[in-house]
Every structure is written in C-alpha cells, then in structure tokens.
Amino acid sequence: MLKVNRSNVSYPEWLRSPQAANAQSFLAKFYSSDPEYRATRRAPFEELPRPQVKEALEELFHGKCAYCESDIRGSGSEIDHFRPKAAASNLKGDKQNADHYGWFLYEWSNHFLSCLSCNRAKRNLFPVDGPRAPVLSSWIEACRSETALLLDPCLDTPERHLRFDLKGVAFGRTKRGKATIDVLNLNRENLVAARREKFEHCAELLEVLRQGGKYIADTLMKELDDASAYSGAARVFLYQTYSKYMRAEGRRSPAFNSFLAQELWRDTRLFGETRVLDALEEKGISATGIVQVIHDREEPVLPSLKTAGAFKDIRGSSAVSMICRVEISDFKDIQRLDLKFQTSESEKGQGCAMLIGENSVGKSSVLQAIALCLMGEELRDMLKINAEDFIAREIEGWKHTRTKDAVVKVEFKSGDIVTLVIPCAGPWFDGSDEPSGVVLGYGARRYFDDKRKQSATHFGLRTLFEPSATISHPERWLQRQDEKTFNAVARAMRDILLLQPDDEIHRDEEGRIYVTAHQRMTPIDRLSDGYKSLFAMAVDIMREMVSVWGNLEFARGVVLIDEVETHLHPRWKMQVINALRSAMPQVQFIATTHDPLCLRGMRDGEVKVLFRDEDKVIQTLEGLPKLSSLRAEQLLTSDYFGLVSTSDPVVEAELEEYALLSSGATLTPDRQARLDELSISTATLTVIGDTPGQQIVSEAYREYLIERGTVDAAKRNELRRDAVEDVLRALRARKTNAQG
C-alpha cells in the first residue's frame, strides 16, 4: 500500500455537475425517510460516468491498485467504494448495516482504484471498532466519529500498520493492519509471490551497488518510484530491514519519510551510485550489512490462505470473478463450441448472457456443461448425474462415438480456468473437487414443492437435469429468517416483482408471506403461476447467496436459467433480466429463451445465437445487429431469430419448398405443377409497385427470401449484402439505359 495525496488530481467534473447534485438530493431524501420505509427498499442510485471517474483514479493511484499496488493499467480494474454503498459489514460478515454508506456514493474521497481481486475480497466489508457514523453524516464527520479498521491510503501511513518479510508475506503491526490484510486478502498466493520477486530484486540491486556496479541507482529508483508496482511495500520492507540492522548495531533508526523520501533517494537521483553508498555510510549503514540482514533474517512460514479471513471457502479468484469464455467439445451433440461472454460491469449490474436459437441447437446443453464444470465433485455426486449421458453420440442414430473425451473449459475474467473432462473410455467426471464459487441452475420447469421443507443448493441445479424436479418452497426459508435478512430479500424482490413505491412484501406474526400490490394483499400460495414461479426461483437464488455472502448487493456467483420466459407475462419478459441484475448486481446470469421480449433487458453483445451449419455442427452467429434499435417484430425477422415473416408461418414453409423444387433437379409433372403454383403464391409476398424501381426491389426481395431458406444462418449476412448489391446494380443499369 502506498500513501497518495488526493489533492494532486483534479476533481472529476461530473461529481461537481448539477446532475450529481440532483442525484445526491434524491439520496438525501431517501435517507431522511422513515427507517421502516427504508428497510424494505433500496436507495435510488444514479450510475456514475465510469470512464471519467476511472481516468482520474488511474492518475491518482499511478495505474496501480490502491490497496495491493498491483499494476492494473490495461487490465481489469474497478472503481471501489472505500465505504460500501450498501450493507456495510463487519469482518465476519454477520453484522450488516443496510443504510451504510449509500449517501457517500458521489463523494470523491470515497472512490478508489482497485484490482479485481481486492475488490472482490473487500466487497461490502468495512469493519469499525465501535459504532458507525450517523446516517447522512459528512465525510469528515464519518472519519472523525468512526474508528475504521480498514486503512485508507489517502489518509493513513501504511508503514505504521504493516510489515513484510522477504517471502512477500504481509503482517499487521496493529489491529488496523491485521484487519486490512484480512479484508483485502493481501496474502493471496499470487500477490505474495509478486512481492517476493520485487523484494529480492531490490536486494540484488543493493548487492550490485555494494560491489561498485554502475547505473544501478537509477534502476533502484525506478523500482521504488510511486508508479512502480509494489514500490510502497518495497519501501516499507527496505526501511524495516535498515531499522533492524541499525538496532542490532545499537544505533537509532531514521524516520521513514526523511530517510526514504527526502534524503537517501533524493541523493540517489542527483549523484548516482557513488552518492548512494556515501549516503548509506553517512547514515551509519553498511550496504554489505544491509544485504546480509536481508538474506539472513529468520522468516516465518507463509500462512495458509484457508485461515486468512472470513468466507474462507469462497476467497478464490474464480469464486468472485465473471465467466468470460466457455469452450465445449464433444459434449452431447456439441462437437466444438467457443462462447465469449461480455464482462463489462456498471452500477446497474454485471454483464449477462442470453442464448437463443432453434430447438435442439444445444442451448440447454451449454447450461448443463457450465453447471457440471463449476459445481464440483460433491454436488455432482449428490445429484447422481450419469456421466454417460453427456458423451458425444452419432448424428444419425444414438450410438456413442467413444473416440474423443468430452471437455468443458470455463475461463474467468481473473484468468482462472476450470476444466471438466469426461473420458471416452469411462465414462466418469474428471474435474475440480470443490465448487468454483456459487453456481446455481434452474431448468425450464420451475415449480416449488409445498411438501418440501428442506432447502438445499442441489434442488435448483437438479431441475437443469431432471424436468420433473422441483425447488424448495420459498416461504419455508423466509419464515425462519431474522428481520434483517427478510428485509434484504424484500428489497431485492421489489425489483424482481416490479412493485410500485407503495407496494410491499411483508410477513405476519405467524410467518406467512404476503405481497401487497395494487392495494390488495395476497399470500404467496395464492399468487398467479407467473408470480409464484419467479418468486420461488428468485428466493431460492437469494437463499444461497445470503447464506454464502451475507447480503445480496455484493453477493457473487453464476446463475443458469433455461427458458427464462416460462410463466411470465409479456411485461415481465421485457424486464426480467434487468430486474434480476438490479436485485443482485454482482451476480452473472446466463439464460436461454425463445421469446424476443426477453432480449429487451440485454446489452449489445450479450446475446449469443446458436445454429447448425450445413454439416449439422453447432456454431455461433457473428455480426449481429444492435439490440437497442430493434422492435420485437424486427427481432423475430432479424438474424437473432431468423423468421421470414411474423404474419403467417405458412409463408416460410412455402418459400423453403419453392427453393427445393427450383434447385435444378428434373421434376415430375406433379412436382412441376406444384412449382408453378408456388411461383404464383410466393410472388404475392411483396408489393410489385407502380414504378420500375419498385418492381426491381420487389423481385430482388422475393429472390432473397427464397435463397435465404436454403443457406445456414452464418451465410445470411453475406446473402443479404449480395441481394443489396444486385438491386443497386439493376437500378444503376436502368438509370444508365434511361440516360442513353
């Protein structure tokens, strides 16, 4: 951790804008409302202009993570809220304050640049020693009234609270230092290794200096420059080593700032290697002695990451990262498929993915492959899944090919890759023993069982593999929860059920759950099928997320939903993805659908179209149009769904038959008569027009529709371009003839 001066960077303009002031006034109004009202509602957050704020943060923190100092220029970085925007939690995650600290969302001092790992580890943790600041207190008041245990690199002095050994392990010198290491997981394996490499390199440079090496001072200075990765930790390490050596010699240790920042390193820049050695000697320090101390000091053993911090079972980077790529080969009837997912994030939720395509193109198989790969051996055994069901089979017939292993690779934004192999010689599952984070799944049939009182993760996942399986009753779990957990679920369910400001989700003294909407109170069991289906699935997801993460605002995981539109009213179909994103903004949802209305909540690039090519191999369609500009009817006739028309399903069948009969083969008299009949009927598909130009366009359109039915989805874009070129050539030729 490196201390920085926030005043060195200009305040982002947006945070001073009238829009930000207006957004802040809405927050102030919300946090001034009755606490009971706030308990079941979320604060009205306005999304930040992330590029503008991130640019300022990158300048402030020199392109490094504010917490661990990893260089994140050109790689994944996050805008972190030092004080969380909701559900601030203590170190164990069992004491949360729903209100804290949303009113600081637009406070510049609360914004930090963070790497993905520190951001995921920190999430909503903000432990304090004593009471939290009053709601709507100012930033200065909060800093004065609270004893924050997390170090602020813009206010605190890291060397007073942290120390490091040569192996790169961080240790807390104070209670705050220990808490900071724990909250940010600063002893994760890859980070410890990177710090060790840094420290050893600095020690080697000192050794070369001792031996009279030239041009080394500048190199050492670059290693300890503010912009260099882990330079703050290296300064602390070297200073602590110097201090230990001087104490051993019976001498007084110099002050950290004056020794490292003002005297020794300033002299190094001005006078080079000789001046470095002279400066060391002036301070009564022998370079030989320093290097000896560095290498001879007794080092503790690296502590096990399993005991480092809360939520030990999900501290791995894959557990808190997004899926960015899935590769599947020889899995069921998927020969080879490579899916790349959007991983962009915003205040309104993580990137999601929607798979669409005709029946039997592998949409459900993709969800099953992801689930099997991520769930771990224990869940696979619990579900009693037969590995043989996923071995590739012949396209014609149902025989196993038994020639290639089925392989599923899931890559995370963090860089982690999880692999599942089903050997063709088996079959059995050869993959990770432990689940790679929280993975939940739901099949197309999502009903809850009134008799089932038990709740378990595998009930939902089972529905992905068994159509007759049910999920646990949502009311049973909600009845057992304390008020804070119930209110957290109620806040999220408001987004999912599209409730109005005056609507409520509440429970009576006997624990029965009611939804009050349109001025009418209805028990869960009396809701419509659409309400019950969505309510049951959403509560099942929340149950698992709360049990693992302690909250929903910062809970992370992967949720797989097959045919997300099932039982939903058209209004819900258009908003279901955005509603789920809003309810659980850090969760990645991957779903399938047959309904264009469900694409309304998707961002550009999040929809993947699966199709079979001419060889019946499942592929993904590239070059899709932007979703935001298409109406529902246009979506159906676009390459997303590929329909010729939305008016009459018979039209497409007639065009396909016409294309087949006119393919050039010799026809029987009956087939020729049918071709003539179809030629007349398909000619009415387009308006002939009153002008020659309109007639040319109409005829070209008819020919395009006929040819379109004879090619696979991947070639339709090319066919469309050719059709446009044909029309343009015909129109240009007619214009030339007319002029001649």
SULRACOR-V968870 format. One record per residue. N is the residue number from 0. PSI is psi in radians with two decimals (none if undefined). NEAR is the number of other C-alpha atoms within 10 Angstrom. Layout:
N&PSI&NEAR, N&PSI&NEAR
This chain:
0&2.34&25, 1&2.24&27, 2&2.32&18, 3&2.79&18, 4&1.90&11, 5&-0.44&16, 6&-0.16&10, 7&-0.22&9, 8&2.44&13, 9&2.51&11, 10&2.22&15, 11&2.33&16, 12&-0.67&10, 13&-0.63&15, 14&-0.21&19, 15&-0.05&13, 16&2.81&11, 17&-0.57&10, 18&-0.75&12, 19&-0.69&18, 20&-0.69&14, 21&-0.74&12, 22&-0.69&17, 23&-0.61&21, 24&-0.63&13, 25&-0.71&17, 26&-0.76&21, 27&-0.69&17, 28&-0.73&11, 29&-0.84&18, 30&-0.16&19, 31&-0.13&12, 32&3.02&10, 33&2.35&9, 34&-0.62&12, 35&-0.63&9, 36&-0.77&14, 37&-0.47&17, 38&-0.58&17, 39&0.35&21, 40&2.69&22, 41&2.64&21, 42&2.56&19, 43&1.55&14, 44&2.37&17, 45&2.33&17, 46&2.37&13, 47&2.63&18, 48&1.50&13, 49&-0.78&13, 50&-0.74&10, 51&-0.80&13, 52&-0.72&20, 53&-0.65&21, 54&-0.76&13, 55&-0.68&19, 56&-0.65&27, 57&-0.64&21, 58&-0.74&15, 59&-0.78&21, 60&0.29&26, 61&0.56&20, 62&0.27&26, 63&2.76&27, 64&2.29&29, 65&-0.38&26, 66&-0.89&24, 67&-0.17&24, 68&0.27&26, 69&2.45&21, 70&2.06&21, 71&0.34&19, 72&2.20&13, 73&0.06&7, 74&-2.98&11, 75&2.23&15, 76&2.75&21, 77&2.65&22, 78&1.96&22, 79&2.44&23, 80&1.95&25, 81&-0.94&24, 82&2.10&23, 83&2.67&24, 84&-0.10&23, 85&2.70&24, 86&0.76&25, 87&2.35&26, 88&2.72&22, 89&-3.07&19, 90&-0.59&22, 91&-0.24&14, 92&0.13&19, 93&-0.08&10, 94&1.82&15, 95&2.56&22, 96&1.85&13, 97&-0.62&23, 98&-0.51&21, 99&2.25&23, 100&1.07&26, 101&-0.48&24, 102&-0.13&26, 103&0.25&23, 104&-0.62&25, 105&0.27&23, 106&2.05&14, 107&-0.67&17, 108&-0.23&18, 109&0.03&18, 110&2.27&20, 111&2.68&26, 112&2.28&30, 113&2.56&30, 114&2.90&25, 115&-0.71&22, 116&-0.81&26, 117&-0.69&24, 118&-0.73&24, 119&-0.67&25, 120&-0.71&22, 121&-0.76&23, 122&-1.93&26, 123&0.26&30, 124&2.21&24, 125&1.37&25, 126&2.47&25, 127&2.65&19, 128&1.61&12, 129&-2.87&10, 130&2.72&10, 131&2.85&19, 132&2.62&19, 133&2.60&14, 134&2.39&15, 135&0.28&18, 136&2.74&14, 137&2.93&14, 138&-0.78&16, 139&-0.71&9, 140&-0.70&12, 141&-0.76&17, 142&-0.60&14, 143&-0.64&11, 144&-0.40&15, 145&2.63&16, 146&1.48&16, 147&2.35&20, 148&-0.27&20, 149&2.23&24, 150&2.40&21, 151&1.94&21, 152&-0.17&18, 153&-0.20&18, 154&-0.68&12, 155&2.87&14, 156&1.81&15, 157&-0.68&20, 158&-0.30&23, 159&-0.35&14, 160&-0.30&17, 161&2.63&23, 162&2.84&21, 163&2.65&24, 164&3.05&22, 165&-0.44&24, 166&-0.08&19, 167&0.06&24, 168&2.36&22, 169&2.47&25, 170&2.56&17, 171&2.20&18, 172&-0.36&15, 173&3.02&14, 174&-0.68&13, 175&-0.68&21, 176&-0.75&21, 177&-0.74&20, 178&-0.68&21, 179&-0.75&25, 180&-0.72&22, 181&-0.82&20, 182&-0.75&26, 183&-0.03&21, 184&0.90&25, 185&-0.04&25, 186&0.51&22, 187&2.64&21, 188&-0.84&15, 189&-0.56&10, 190&-0.73&20, 191&-0.74&20, 192&-0.70&15, 193&-0.72&15, 194&-0.69&27, 195&-0.78&20, 196&-0.70&15, 197&-0.83&22, 198&-0.75&26, 199&-0.65&17, 200&-0.74&15, 201&-0.69&23, 202&-0.69&21, 203&-0.68&14, 204&-0.69&19, 205&-0.66&22, 206&-0.72&17, 207&-0.69&16, 208&-0.74&21, 209&-0.59&19, 210&0.12&11, 211&0.36&13, 212&2.53&14, 213&2.70&12, 214&0.35&11, 215&-0.50&18, 216&-0.76&26, 217&-0.68&16, 218&-0.75&12, 219&-0.69&21, 220&-0.67&17, 221&-0.65&13, 222&-0.51&22, 223&0.13&22, 224&2.68&15, 225&-0.62&19, 226&-0.14&18, 227&2.43&17, 228&2.34&25, 229&0.34&27, 230&-0.64&24, 231&-0.77&21, 232&-0.69&25, 233&-0.70&27, 234&-0.80&21, 235&-0.77&21, 236&-0.84&23, 237&-0.74&21, 238&-0.77&21, 239&-0.58&19, 240&-0.77&20, 241&-0.81&22, 242&-0.70&20, 243&-0.73&19, 244&-0.76&21, 245&-0.64&20, 246&-0.66&12, 247&-0.50&11, 248&0.05&11, 249&0.40&9, 250&2.80&14, 251&2.36&13, 252&2.42&16, 253&2.77&14, 254&2.48&11, 255&-0.90&16, 256&-0.82&11, 257&-0.62&11, 258&-0.86&16, 259&-0.75&17, 260&-0.68&14, 261&-0.63&11, 262&-1.17&12, 263&-0.87&19, 264&-0.48&22, 265&-0.75&15, 266&-0.61&18, 267&-0.78&21, 268&-0.67&15, 269&-0.63&12, 270&-0.04&12, 271&-2.81&17, 272&-0.79&23, 273&-0.71&17, 274&-0.56&17, 275&-0.87&24, 276&-0.69&21, 277&-0.74&18, 278&-0.69&19, 279&-0.78&15, 280&-0.66&12, 281&-0.57&11, 282&0.02&16, 283&0.48&13, 284&2.28&19, 285&2.20&19, 286&-0.64&21, 287&-0.76&13, 288&-0.67&13, 289&-0.87&23, 290&-0.65&21, 291&-0.72&14, 292&-0.73&16, 293&-0.75&21, 294&-0.38&12, 295&-0.22&9, 296&2.55&12, 297&2.21&10, 298&2.36&12, 299&2.81&10, 300&2.48&8, 301&2.16&14, 302&2.60&13, 303&2.34&10, 304&-0.32&16, 305&-0.38&13, 306&0.12&11, 307&1.52&17, 308&3.00&20, 309&2.87&19, 310&0.86&16, 311&-0.47&11, 312&-0.16&16, 313&0.47&19, 314&-0.16&20, 315&2.62&20, 316&-0.54&21, 317&-0.48&25, 318&-0.38&23, 319&0.28&28, 320&2.90&26, 321&2.62&28, 322&2.24&28, 323&-0.28&18, 324&2.48&17, 325&2.18&21, 326&2.21&18, 327&2.32&23, 328&2.36&19, 329&0.71&23, 330&1.99&26, 331&-2.15&20, 332&0.31&20, 333&1.90&23, 334&-0.88&17, 335&2.16&16, 336&2.30&19, 337&1.90&13, 338&2.19&15, 339&2.20&15, 340&2.58&22, 341&2.39&19, 342&0.32&19, 343&2.53&14, 344&2.76&15, 345&3.08&15, 346&-0.35&15, 347&0.14&18, 348&2.86&20, 349&2.88&20, 350&2.47&25, 351&-3.12&28, 352&2.47&24, 353&2.17&27, 354&2.23&24, 355&2.89&25, 356&2.99&22, 357&2.95&15, 358&2.56&11, 359&0.55&13, 360&0.14&20, 361&0.24&23, 362&-0.88&25, 363&-0.59&21, 364&-0.63&20, 365&-0.78&25, 366&-0.73&24, 367&-0.72&21, 368&-0.79&22, 369&-0.79&25, 370&-0.83&21, 371&-0.66&24, 372&-0.67&26, 373&-0.37&29, 374&-0.38&23, 375&2.85&21, 376&-0.70&18, 377&-0.79&13, 378&-0.66&19, 379&-0.71&22, 380&-0.69&11, 381&-0.63&10, 382&-0.19&15, 383&0.85&10, 384&2.35&17, 385&2.03&12, 386&-0.50&18, 387&-0.44&16, 388&-0.22&12, 389&0.08&21, 390&2.47&26, 391&2.52&24, 392&2.85&19, 393&2.56&12, 394&-0.74&12, 395&2.14&6, 396&-3.02&7, 397&0.58&9, 398&2.54&11, 399&2.44&16, 400&-0.65&14, 401&0.57&17, 402&-0.43&12, 403&2.58&16, 404&2.51&19, 405&2.26&26, 406&2.33&21, 407&2.18&26, 408&2.21&20, 409&2.09&22, 410&2.38&20, 411&2.78&21, 412&-0.47&20, 413&-0.24&20, 414&-0.24&13, 415&2.53&15, 416&2.24&15, 417&2.29&19, 418&2.42&19, 419&2.28&21, 420&2.34&20, 421&1.73&22, 422&2.41&19, 423&-0.43&18, 424&-0.21&10, 425&-1.92&13, 426&2.57&18, 427&2.97&16, 428&2.19&21, 429&1.67&17, 430&-2.81&20, 431&2.44&18, 432&-0.65&13, 433&2.62&13, 434&2.50&23, 435&1.20&25, 436&-2.89&22, 437&2.05&23, 438&2.17&27, 439&2.64&25, 440&2.60&28, 441&2.23&29, 442&-3.09&28, 443&-0.46&19, 444&1.87&20, 445&1.43&26, 446&2.60&21, 447&2.70&21, 448&2.08&14, 449&-0.47&14, 450&-0.32&8, 451&2.07&13, 452&-0.39&12, 453&2.55&11, 454&2.35&17, 455&2.64&12, 456&-0.68&18, 457&-0.21&17, 458&-0.82&20, 459&-0.81&26, 460&-0.59&28, 461&-0.55&24, 462&-0.34&22, 463&-0.43&25, 464&-0.37&18, 465&1.91&14, 466&-0.47&13, 467&-0.08&12, 468&2.69&19, 469&2.87&21, 470&2.89&27, 471&2.69&24, 472&2.22&24, 473&-0.53&25, 474&-0.57&21, 475&-0.80&17, 476&-0.75&16, 477&-0.57&20, 478&-0.48&17, 479&-0.14&11, 480&2.62&14, 481&3.06&9, 482&-0.68&12, 483&-0.78&16, 484&-0.75&20, 485&-0.76&19, 486&-0.63&20, 487&-0.74&23, 488&-0.73&24, 489&-0.69&23, 490&-0.75&21, 491&-0.68&24, 492&-0.43&26, 493&-0.71&22, 494&-0.75&21, 495&-0.71&24, 496&0.06&20, 497&0.76&15, 498&2.61&16, 499&2.88&12, 500&-0.61&10, 501&-0.10&10, 502&2.78&16, 503&2.71&23, 504&2.13&23, 505&2.97&17, 506&2.59&16, 507&-3.05&9, 508&-0.42&7, 509&0.04&7, 510&0.02&14, 511&2.42&15, 512&2.35&20, 513&2.63&20, 514&2.12&22, 515&1.95&16, 516&2.51&17, 517&0.64&11, 518&0.51&10, 519&2.28&10, 520&2.19&15, 521&2.26&14, 522&2.71&15, 523&-0.77&18, 524&-0.30&15, 525&0.09&11, 526&2.86&14, 527&2.87&11, 528&-0.67&15, 529&-0.80&15, 530&-0.84&18, 531&-0.73&20, 532&-0.83&19, 533&-0.71&23, 534&-0.80&21, 535&-0.80&22, 536&-0.78&22, 537&-0.77&20, 538&-0.64&21, 539&-0.73&24, 540&-0.82&22, 541&-0.64&24, 542&-0.82&23, 543&-0.73&20, 544&-0.73&23, 545&-0.69&17, 546&-0.51&12, 547&-0.81&18, 548&-0.35&21, 549&-0.11&24, 550&3.07&27, 551&-0.45&27, 552&-0.54&26, 553&0.09&24, 554&2.47&23, 555&2.59&27, 556&-3.07&24, 557&2.23&25, 558&2.17&20, 559&2.22&27, 560&2.09&26, 561&2.31&25, 562&1.17&23, 563&-0.35&25, 564&-0.12&25, 565&2.24&19, 566&0.06&19, 567&2.47&18, 568&2.62&12, 569&-0.63&13, 570&-0.68&11, 571&-0.65&21, 572&-0.69&22, 573&-0.34&21, 574&0.00&21, 575&-0.73&26, 576&-0.80&25, 577&-0.62&23, 578&-0.77&22, 579&-0.72&21, 580&-0.76&23, 581&-0.67&21, 582&-0.69&26, 583&1.36&29, 584&-0.30&23, 585&0.04&27, 586&2.44&28, 587&2.07&24, 588&2.28&23, 589&2.06&25, 590&2.93&27, 591&2.76&25, 592&2.76&22, 593&0.03&18, 594&2.15&19, 595&-0.42&19, 596&-0.52&21, 597&-0.24&26, 598&-0.14&27, 599&-0.51&18, 600&0.04&21, 601&2.58&20, 602&2.80&18, 603&2.31&13, 604&-0.12&19, 605&-0.22&20, 606&2.28&23, 607&2.16&22, 608&2.11&20, 609&2.47&26, 610&2.88&23, 611&2.29&19, 612&-2.98&15, 613&-0.42&12, 614&0.23&7, 615&0.35&14, 616&2.35&15, 617&2.23&20, 618&2.99&22, 619&2.50&18, 620&2.28&21, 621&2.95&14, 622&0.67&9, 623&2.60&15, 624&2.89&14, 625&2.37&10, 626&-0.64&20, 627&-0.39&12, 628&0.03&8, 629&2.37&13, 630&2.95&12, 631&-0.75&16, 632&-0.65&14, 633&-0.59&18, 634&-0.71&20, 635&-0.64&20, 636&-0.04&14, 637&-3.11&16, 638&-0.15&21, 639&-0.72&23, 640&-0.41&19, 641&0.33&17, 642&2.57&17, 643&-0.71&20, 644&2.68&17, 645&0.02&12, 646&-0.66&8, 647&2.01&9, 648&-0.30&11, 649&-0.50&9, 650&-0.83&17, 651&-0.69&18, 652&-0.69&13, 653&-0.70&17, 654&-0.72&25, 655&-0.72&16, 656&-0.72&17, 657&-0.76&22, 658&-0.68&20, 659&-0.78&16, 660&-0.51&18, 661&0.30&16, 662&-0.12&10, 663&-0.19&8, 664&2.69&8, 665&2.29&10, 666&2.58&13, 667&2.84&9, 668&-0.71&9, 669&-0.73&9, 670&-0.62&13, 671&-0.69&14, 672&-0.69&12, 673&-0.65&15, 674&-0.75&19, 675&-0.69&14, 676&-0.77&12, 677&-0.57&17, 678&-0.67&15, 679&-0.78&10, 680&-0.67&14, 681&-0.36&18, 682&-0.34&14, 683&0.04&11, 684&-0.54&16, 685&2.71&14, 686&2.21&13, 687&-0.73&16, 688&2.81&12, 689&-0.31&8, 690&2.75&8, 691&-0.65&12, 692&-0.76&15, 693&-0.64&14, 694&-0.68&15, 695&-0.82&18, 696&-0.73&22, 697&-0.78&20, 698&-0.72&16, 699&-0.68&18, 700&-0.73&18, 701&-0.79&18, 702&-0.66&16, 703&-0.78&17, 704&-0.67&21, 705&-0.84&22, 706&-0.55&20, 707&-0.59&21, 708&-0.13&22, 709&-0.08&17, 710&2.79&13, 711&2.99&15, 712&-0.57&25, 713&-0.46&19, 714&0.00&13, 715&-0.64&19, 716&-0.76&16, 717&-0.71&11, 718&-0.68&17, 719&-0.78&16, 720&-0.72&10, 721&-0.70&13, 722&-0.73&19, 723&-0.75&16, 724&-0.68&12, 725&-0.75&15, 726&-0.78&18, 727&-0.73&14, 728&-0.74&12, 729&-0.73&16, 730&-0.68&17, 731&-0.71&12, 732&-0.72&12, 733&-0.67&15, 734&-0.70&12, 735&-0.76&10, 736&-0.68&9, 737&-0.66&8, 738&-0.54&7, 739&none&6
